[in-house]
Structure formats: C-alpha cells, structure tokens
Amino acid sequence: MTTSQPGPADKPADGGDHLPQTLLLLGATGDLAERLLLPGLGRLVATGVQPNLMLLGSGMDDWDNERWRRRVSDAFGTADATGHRVQEMIRDTCYMKANVTREEDLRRLLANCHEQLVIFFALPPAITARAAKALTHIGLPPGTRLMLEKPFGTDADSARSLNDVLARLVPEEQIYRIDHFLGKSTVMNILGLRFANRIFEPMLSSAHVACVDIIFDETLGLAGRAGYYDGAGALMDMVQSHLLQVLSLITMDAPPTLAARDLRGRKAQVLRATRVWKNDPVTWSRRARYAAGQVSGRRLLGYADESGVDPTRGTETFAEVVLSVDTWRWAGVPFRLRTGKALAARRKEAVVTFKQPPRVPTGLIGYDQPDRLRIGFGPDRLGLDVNINGPGHPLELDQAHLVADFGPGELPPYGEVLRGALDGDPTLSVRGDTAVDCWRIVAPVLECWRAGAVPLQEYPAGSQGPDGSLLTPVPAESAES
Ligand SMILES: O=C1O[C@H](COP(=O)(O)O)[C@@H](O)[C@H](O)[C@H]1O
C-alpha cells in the first residue's frame, strides 16, 4: 500500500530549462528493474544530466514507499551510483500498487505523473499489449514517450498488432523498443571503427570477407529466470533481438549522420535483406539444451530439472543459425549467429574472417590462418589477427594479435538507452518495422524447430556446447572463463 503519493506539484522546477519529468516504471518490483534498469538509472542520475526527474514505481506487489525506496537504494548501490541527485531521487521516489491492464489503475498512476512523461513497460509482452490497449481509452499527455522491453511481441503478427496499438497512443519517434545491446559501448564502437577509418570499410564486403561469426556464449545458466526464459529460449532471447541488431550494425552502409532517421534507416535496409542461408532452416540451424554439469566449479542441474521449467516444452538454451544478407555488398557471405548458456567459457565477440590472399608467395613459410577482425562485447575490445614475419626465421609467418582495450563506457547499457529516451533521442531503439522484420527472419527457424525437423541436441553444462558446428569454428582469441 502506498503511504504517501507523489504529485506533480511536489516537484519544484529547479533544473534550469529541464521541465520536471516523470519516469513511470511499470513492472517495478521485477527482476529486470532490480538487476538492470535501476542500476542503469542510478548511474545516469549520478552524472547529473537529468536534474528534474522523478521516479514512480508501480507493480502488482503490495509494497509501500519504504520498501520501494530500499529496492531503489540497493539497486543504485550495486552500480556505485552516489551523490546528491541520487540521494534526492531515492528520497522522493514513490511506489503505487496497480494492475496496469485496468483503466482505473492507469488513470490513478497518470494523475501522479508530470506532463513530461516517460513510461517504461518492464512487463511480459502479453501484459504490455493489454496495458497499451487500456491506455488508448485514456490518452496520454502530448510528448509522452513509451519504452518497451524485449521481446517485442512473440512473432511478426503480434509485433505488428502491438505497433498498431502503440501508434494510436504516440508517434513512432516517441516509441522506444529497447535493445540494451545498442547501449553497449563496443556495439556503438562498431560505428566509429567502420566509418571513421579508411582502412577497414573498403574491406568489409564479399570481395574480401569469407564469413562473419557473431558469438555470445555465456557461463550463466538460467539464473532464476525460468518464468520468462522457458517461454522464450535462446533464439528469441538473443538472436531475434540482440544479435540481429549487431549484425545490422556490421553490415549496414554508412549513414550520412547518426541521427535516428538515418541510422535506423540504414539498419532497416540490411535487415530487410537478411534471411536464413539458402532459405533452408533445417540444414542451417541447430538447437540444444544443457544437461547437468559443472561450470567453473559450480554444479548445475540440467535445464529440464531447473525449477519452473516445463521439460516437455523442449526450450533450447543454445541456438546457432546461418544467415545471408542479400545485398550487393554482402551476397554470398555466411553470417553465423551462435549463443548458448551454461557453456565452459564466456565468449562475446563478432569475428570477421577475411579471405585468403590470392596467392602467398612461394618462400613465405607457415601460412595457416586467415586475417581476422574481432569486435569484443565483454571485455570491450577490438582485435586484429594478422600474419607477419615473426621472430626467428625471417620468412616464417606468425599470427600476431593486435588488441585495443576500451574499458567500459561512461554508462552501463541500460543507462545509455534510458538517457536516449529521457532526452527524446530514439537512435538507440528499434524502429517498429525493424522489430517485425527481425521476427520475419527467425520465423522459418522457429517453425521447423516446432515441427521437430531439427533435433534438440544436448550438451553438458560447462562444455563447449553441442558437438559439431554449422560452419568451420573460428578459434577464440579472447575467451575467458
Ligand atoms: O537480454 C539478455 O541479455 C543477457 C546478456 O546481456 P549482458 O548485457 O548481460 O551481457 C542474457 O544473459 C539474457 O538471457 C538476455 O535476456
């Protein structure tokens, strides 16, 4: 129960030209808010760039302000967010219990928000859809921005219908479909790397590239997220969203500016041209789930025995798929997207493997590896594997690994995407048609998996994943456990 309620009039306009703004967080007591949103918000507020922001949390739980403030304070603490503004936000934030699928509850929430409003739907897709529909009967203050967590819908049709409902609420530029990978510093670095250097960009095409691997191997298992994950699986959780966004940044043509319209337009172009390799999902996809095992000395139950999992559902914890980007630049280059949980080592990188030189001159000894460009997503680094005449015999080749470490960005990914929405800049969010297109890309894979045309393999937790690979595996240079 709420003991005191926030009100727009409570907020003095003390932030220069920043009008008072409310961030209304729906699903505030959930795991996403605790682990990622609130820590990201804390870091953002600590930078002092959102001086007049009020946080209103709402959920189905019977919490009071005190309990909510403790949650916010603890979450800010995990992100080392400190300072005057942070303390102010913790002191002033309020909690309201609400069922956001009910109009009267939504009206009550909105009555406690400022005119400048950002609503974050940290809710399952079905509840988000119902809440958005209920809001169409109420209306929103002009300029309201909506932030929606992934998954955006559960297939192309539901994503399209959600787009239609949202379009009745606010214009497209005010809808922020969140993909926190777009807020990762190294993902953003792809833009600098590609378009602020002369040496890489001309090489990034089918004339020089043999294949591209986008790999996101995690050592974490289910981590208590069965409620969400068992209904999603690795393909929906990672490939349909994050890895396709990374693919689009690696493959798009140079945008004239990094403004939302230009950047998102370029990404949309390549995603429209993306499909399963040879339109054959049976041959070019794999799925698997982990059995009991040990990861870094930790014993893990098999996925099917984890609490909250329905073992008959056949949810995969590992997905691999090969895609083509059918544009002039990329035709004929396979893109392998691979992700899995409970694997032996963390490996989070995109690797561009270049074709062999047309001819290695007779006399140079020991050519056995092509050049590779590596973009690491954690640790954040850029690497180049190049063949040079190493020490020892002057004509013997060695592969040298040149590495630039960036360190983490100024803000964590959720801090970046929140900053975008609070500032009214949708560059780091996914456009409506692109969200639908990403479902269109994975649909044939999901369809043939559901029909049982691709077997569900098994791998022990703590292993390298299921046997085999859809393309020749690329050695890890920067794997860490
Ligand atoms: O959205 C998700 O991303 C995480 C991986 O992202 P990271 O920023 O924590 O590296 C993944 O573990 C999770 O399953 C997925 O829902």
The ligand as an ORCA input file, in Angstrom:
! r2SCAN-3c Opt
* xyz 0 1
  O      18.831     -9.614    -22.760
  C      19.571    -10.510    -22.390
  O      20.895    -10.299    -22.353
  C      21.728    -11.040    -21.452
  C      23.166    -10.812    -21.889
  O      23.452     -9.451    -21.876
  P      24.539     -8.845    -20.910
  O      24.439     -7.389    -21.122
  O      24.203     -9.299    -19.519
  O      25.838     -9.398    -21.351
  C      21.362    -12.517    -21.449
  O      22.058    -13.175    -20.426
  C      19.874    -12.672    -21.182
  O      19.497    -14.032    -21.254
  C      19.062    -11.870    -22.198
  O      17.699    -11.886    -21.827
*
